[in-house]
Amino acid sequence: MAQQAYVTETEDGGSGPEQRRSRLRRLVTRPLRGWRGDRGIWRRGIVLAVIAVLLALVLLLHSRIPNTVGNLGSLTETFLPWLGLLIPVLLVLGLVRRSATALIATVLPVVMWLNLFGGLVIDRTSANGDLMVATHNVNADNPDPSRTARDLTGSGADVLALEELTASAVPVYEKALASTYKYHKVVGTVGLWSKYPTTAVRSVDIELGWERAMRATVSTPEGQVAVYVAHLPSVRVKAATGFTARQRDKSADALGTALAHEKLQRVVLLGDLNGTMNDRSLTAITSQLRSTQGAAGGGFGFSWPASFPMARIDQVMVKGVKPESSWTLPRTGSDHLPVAARVQVSAPD
């Protein structure tokens, strides 16, 4: 009897590859058998479908969300990639509700999200590049600036920008970085360290009343590059006022004006911009320069907060040079992650 049962099972399911294909078909079709003949699959899940359509509209029209109330538009754009987490939730709920309407509607936000961020999940880094740059908000409350400096020295960067420098910490960074970087200049709370000669160093007015931005000409072996270092004002999210970013936006416009008057064709901007590339309030900058992470990164490159990065507010942006790779560096004693990029100065983009 046992042998007969075995033969019957084998004949029913086939043998070898045929049997495996039969099992796979059963696994795929079994969850859908209960849907056959169920006319309710189109009537159920209307609310889920509406939510999916609204999510798709937010992704498609995020630039149309007004900033008049609590800078809601900029707040949405800052964390825009994270809206993608709602998509698998909608898919699961659509399956649980056995709603074809909800599942089909969820295709819309999937397409919108991939259109915006699909390129970021593909590794576009290259081994090329003749200049490595890095930037780091070292945090004014950094408990061990000396160790942070050593970590940054080990990164291999040719040009290094630091933001949020305090008067007491500057001598520590100068001493720790001196053996690697022959040239350096500190302006207010930002500084630039370089292996190559720097000239035409000056402060850049970003309408704050104190110095948080600078500009220098770095003479690399492949030619001169205008390097800007900037730390735009912080933003706050408060229940009463929403996304408070007025001073940041004003400084971004001022920095954009300075960049527009730059005479050198090759430009690199390093710094903590306290904003993402999706934030329309940084248009004065993003309309002139492009992010190395967006052009040659591998992933989103979130840099803040260091304990659980949720947004890339530390930027390496370029014009007139070709981005080859972009990445975040290991965590230091700061609440930001350092970010680095390799660019090709000898091959203008």
N, C-alpha and C positions, 0 to 999 in steps of 0.2 A: 504493500500500500504506500509505504514511504517513497519507494522508487517511482511508482505511478504518479504520485503527487508532484514529485520533482520534475518529471517529464512534462506534465501539464503546465507547470509554472514556466518552464523553459520555453515551451512552444508558444505560450501566451505572450511572454515578454521578449522573446528572441534570445539570442546568445551573443556574447562579445560586444562589439560596438553597438549593435542594434538594441541589445538589452539596456545598455547605458543611455542611449538616446531616448528609449521609451521611458525610463525612469525620470530623465530630465524633463520630458514633456509633461509627465504627471505632476512633477514638482511645480512647474510653471502654471499649468492649467488648473490645478486643484483649487487655489484660492479664488479663481474666477468662476468656478462652476456655479456657485450660489448666485452669481450676478445674472446668469442666463435667464431670460424671461422675466427679470425683475424690472418692471417699468419705473419703479421708484428711483432707480439710479440717476435719472435725469432731474427728478424733482427734489431729491435730498441735497443738502450741502450748498444751498443757495447763499447762505451767509458766508461760508468759506470761499465760495467763488467771488463774492463781492470784495472780501478782504484781499484775495489774490489780485484782483483787478486794481484795487487801490494801491497795493504795494507796487505793482508794475508802473502805475502812474507816478508814484513818488520817485521811483528810479529813473523814469523817463523825463519827468518835468521838475526835477529837484531844483534846477536853477530858477524856476518860476515861483518857488515857495517864498513868500515875502519875508523881509527882515524887519518889517515895521513893528512887529510884536516880538520882543525878546530875542531878536536876531535868530528866529526859528529856522530860517533858510540856511544860514551858516552852521548852526548847530547840527542840522540834519546832514549837511554835506561833510562835516567833520567825521562823523561816524557812519557814513553812507555804506561802506562795504559790509558792515555788520548787519545790515538789513537782510542780507542773504541768508542769515540764520533762520529767518522766518520761513524760508522756502521748504526745507525738509519737514518743518512742523506742519505746514499746510498739506504736504504730500501724505504724511502719516495720518492726519486727521481725515483727509479725503478717502484714504483706504479704509479707515475704521468706519467711516460713515457710508462706505460703499457708494460713493457719489462720483459718477463720471463727469458731471458738470464741474465739481470742484477740482478734479484732477486735470481736466482740460484747461480750466482757467489758470491753474498754477504754472502752466507752460509759459504764460506771458511774463511773470517776474523772472523766470529762469532765463528767458531770452534777453530781457533787459539787463539783468545782472551780468551775464556773460558778455554782453556788448560793452559794458562799462569796465569790468574788471577781469574778464577772461584772459586778457593778455598778461596780467600780473601773475597768474598762477603758472605761467610757462617760464622756464629758466632761459633767459636771453643773455646770460653773462658770457663774456669772451675772455680769453687769456691775453688779449692784446692790450695795448695802452702804454704810453710812455710817461705818464704822470699820475701818481696816486695822491689823492687828497682825502682829508678826513676832517670832521667837525664834531665837537662835543660840548654840550652844556654841562659843565663840570659840577654845577650846583654850589651855591654860596655856602651851604651847610655841609659840604663834603667833609667827612670826618678824617679822611686820609688823602689829601691832595698829592702827596709824594708818590703814593702807590698808584693813584690814577695816572699821574704823569709817566710812571714806568710802564704801565699797561699800554698807554698810547704810543710810547716810544717803540714798543715791540710790534706795533701794527705795521710798520714799514712805510708809513705815509711820508711823502716828500714835502707836502704842505699841510700844516695842521692848524685848525682854527679852534679857539676855545672861547666859550661864552660864560657869563655869570662869574667872572673873576672878582675876587675881593682884594682889597689892598693888602691884607695880611697873607693871602695865599699866593699872590703874584711872585714874590721872591722864591717860594717853594717850587713853583712851576719853572721859573727861570733856571734855577739850579739843576733841577732834575732833567730838563730838556736840553741843557746847554751842550752836552757832548754830542748830541744827534743833530741839533738844528743850530747852524752857525748864525742865522739871521732871525731876529724876532723883534716884534714891536707890540706894545700894549697901548690901547687907546680906551680910556674909561674902563668899562667892564668886559671888553672883548680884546682878544689878542691873536696874533698871527705868528707862527713859527715856521721857518722855511729852510730847506737845505740849499736853496738857490738864492742869489742876491735879490733884495727887495729895494725898490726905490718908489718915489712919489707916494709915500705913505701919508695919509691924511684921514681926518675924521669925516664921517658922512652924517649930515644933519637929517635925522628922521623925526624931528619935531617933538622931542621929549623934554628938552631942557637939560639933559645930561648925555654923555657919550655912550652909545651902545651899538655903534656901527662904524666901520672903517673901510678904507680902500687902499690897495697897494699894487704896484706893478712887480710881478715875479718874473725874473729873467731865467726861464728854463733853457736847457740845451736846445730845445726845439723852437724857441721863440718866446716873446713876451706875452704874459697873460695878466689881465686885470683881475685881481682877486678881491672880492668883497666879503666882509665878515659882518653879520648882523644878528642882533638879538631883539626881535620885536616884542612889544609889551605882552604880558600874560593876559589870558582871557579867563573869565570866571563864569560858572553856571550857578545862578541863584534862583530860588523859587520866586522871589519877588520881582526880579528884573529880567530873568531869563539868561540868555547868552550875552554877557557883557564884553564887548570887543571894540568899542568905539575908538579907544586910543590905539589899539593894534591896527585897526583899519586905516587910521590916519597916518601912522608910521609906515604902513605898507605902501600907501600912495606916495609918500615922500621918498621911500627907497626906490620905487618904480621910476620916479622922476630922475633920480641920480643915475640909475642904470641907463635911462634913455639918453643921457648926455655923455655916456662913456665913449671915448674916442677909439680905444683899442677894439679890434674885432673879436679877439678871444677873451671871453669873460667867464669867470667861475664865481658863483655865490655860495658861501658856506654859512650855515647858522641855524639858530633856533627861530623859526618864523612863527611859532605858536599857531600854526594853521596847516591844513592839508592842501594838496593840489586841487582838490575838488571845491574848496571854499572860494566862492565868487568874490569875496572881499580881498583876495590876494591877486586879483586879475591884473593889477598894475605891474606885478612881477611876473606872473605866469604867462602873460601875453608876450613877454620878451624872451624869457628863458624857459628851458624845459628841464624837468626832473630827470636825473640819471636813473633813479629807481624805476620810473615809468618807461624809460627808453632801453635800459640794459640791466634791469634787476632780475632777481629770482624770487618772486613772492612780493608781499606787500611792504616789507621792510619797516614795520611799526617800530617806533623808537621811544614811545612814552605811554604810560609810566614804565620804568625799567622792570618793576616786579611783575607786571602783566601788561605788556605793550598792547595798546588799543588803537593808536593813531600814529601816523608818521608826521610829526610836527618839526622834526629836525631834517634839514634839506641840504642836498647838494644839487645845484642847478647850474646849467651851462648854456653858453652861446658861442658858436664859432669853433668849438672843439667837439670831437666825436665821443660820446659815452660808450664805454666798452663793458663795464661791469659796475654793480652797485650792491652794497650789502651793509648789514649792521655788525658792529664789533661786539665782543663780549662785554658783559656788564662790569662797571667800575663802582666806585663809591657814590656815584651820582644817581639821581632819580630819572635820568635819561640814558638811553643807550647811545654810544658813539655811532656815527654812520660814516661810511667810506665809499669812495668811488675811484675807478681807474678810467682815465680819459686819454684819447689820442690827440695830442696837440699838433703833431705833424700832419694830421689828416683832417682839415677843417670839415665840419659837418654841414 
